[in-house]
Amino acid sequence: MATVAIVGASGYAGQETLDRVLAHPSLELYALGSDSLAGRPAAELDPRLGRNGWRGIPRFITNEAALSCGADVVFLCLSHEEAATVTPPPRGVVVDLSGAHRFVDPGVYPSWYGFEHPHPDDLESWSYGLPEVTAPVGRLVANPGCYATAALLALAPIKDEIEREVVVVDAKSGMTGAGRSLKPSSHAGAVLENVAPYRVGEHQHAPEIASLLGFPVALVPHLLPVRRGLIATCYVRPLGSDLRSILEAHYAESHVVTVLPEGIAPELSRVQATDGAEIGVFGDRLTGGAFVVCALDNLGKGAAGQAVQNVNLLFGFPETAGLRLSGVLV
Ligand SMILES: NC(=O)c1ccc[n+]([C@@H]2O[C@H](COP(=O)([O-])OP(=O)(O)OC[C@H]3O[C@@H](n4cnc5c(N)ncnc54)[C@H](OP(=O)(O)O)[C@@H]3O)[C@@H](O)[C@H]2O)c1
């Protein structure tokens, strides 16, 4: 058993992480951090946490207290800027779900995240944990961004088999991707029955994708009027290899990522509220190009599910322990 503290447990990513931890056979919840709920019972976040069976869940404590409680695993579910200020505890695994430790180059932070990194010299201590592409190493893990996860699952295995100058990632995410705090752009009145691109040409996941692939892609994120789920359609030009065969071979042993049979497209409805991802591969008869499409849940494989998958790998637990992969109809 490994004990767990969740820092920022009241946000969407924190709540999803809590859900995975409660379902995990080898993780034991030890501390729940939230500055806004410190001192209050867990049921104040969600009444389901007050039910029989969940009554042993600890009360909220401050994020600082949760960080330093001595747990074997700390999940950091804070905003990028808050997470960047954190000094990791001296022992134990820390998985940061924010973007605060995804780059070795501190220069990325002022230009793409809008703040100077307060611990620039420590960034090299963190590894990027995208298990199907680059497994986590060491005890400090930067969990990938949700758009970056979808784009990299689709593109990383084929990156040497496509023209690098012409990759477009047309991506769409549900509203929970924007977090729980209310903003004018995430009001129901702005989002429902609407679809629009945002941060076109300047989304912070673009340099993240580029740093893993070794070349930039044109990322166009859109906000979808659904609660959760993310789909990324990647437009590529193959150099000659059969992209489907490469992707099928890459994910042949995966229980998390499925390459769908020819002619079947990934769909949000099959991945929403799960920790799995679907990939579809299509040729373009007219241009000779190809489309590689990846669907996942922004809070599942795009956040909490992946964070728990990383912990499973680091502790030697079964890779999918605690993950939601078995549902047929959600
Ligand atoms: N949402 C996603 O799909 C997703 C996917 C991948 C990565 N991430 C990353 O994970 C981190 C956390 O994201 P998130 O979506 O969980 O953010 P969030 O819902 O905004 O929560 C983050 C923190 O903000 C505070 N907060 C939450 N709701 C609030 C409210 N109504 N009023 C005031 N404060 C509130 C909470 O802290 P206190 O209770 O301590 O005040 C919470 O821990 C971010 O760095 C994000 O980029 C998110």
The ligand as a Gaussian input file, in Angstrom:
#p B3LYP/6-31G(d) Opt

LIG

0 1
 N       -9.499000      20.270000     -16.163000
 C       -8.808000      19.492000     -16.998000
 O       -9.384000      18.864000     -17.928000
 C       -7.323000      19.342000     -16.831000
 C       -6.642000      18.421000     -17.659000
 C       -5.246000      18.282000     -17.531000
 C       -4.572000      19.071000     -16.610000
 N       -5.259000      19.956000     -15.834000
 C       -4.495000      20.792000     -14.906000
 O       -4.800000      20.429000     -13.572000
 C       -4.715000      21.592000     -12.739000
 C       -6.032000      21.731000     -11.990000
 O       -7.056000      21.920000     -12.976000
 P       -8.590000      21.914000     -12.605000
 O       -9.322000      21.801000     -13.871000
 O       -8.868000      20.953000     -11.519000
 O       -8.745000      23.405000     -12.022000
 P       -9.868000      23.963000     -11.067000
 O      -11.100000      23.134000     -11.186000
 O       -9.979000      25.416000     -11.372000
 O       -9.281000      23.769000      -9.602000
 C       -8.003000      24.252000      -9.223000
 C       -8.075000      24.853000      -7.828000
 O       -8.794000      26.082000      -7.882000
 C       -9.576000      26.245000      -6.679000
 N      -11.002000      26.309000      -7.052000
 C      -11.754000      25.363000      -7.624000
 N      -13.025000      25.770000      -7.812000
 C      -13.077000      26.983000      -7.346000
 C      -14.100000      27.935000      -7.253000
 N      -15.345000      27.685000      -7.690000
 N      -13.792000      29.123000      -6.704000
 C      -12.547000      29.370000      -6.271000
 N      -11.535000      28.497000      -6.348000
 C      -11.787000      27.340000      -6.867000
 C       -9.364000      25.060000      -5.814000
 O       -8.423000      25.298000      -4.819000
 P       -8.782000      25.618000      -3.285000
 O       -9.971000      24.796000      -2.874000
 O       -7.556000      25.267000      -2.550000
 O       -9.102000      27.081000      -3.261000
 C       -8.833000      24.028000      -6.825000
 O       -7.987000      23.105000      -6.215000
 C       -4.442000      22.782000     -13.656000
 O       -3.084000      23.115000     -13.622000
 C       -4.846000      22.260000     -15.028000
 O       -4.142000      22.873000     -16.090000
 C       -6.612000      20.094000     -15.913000

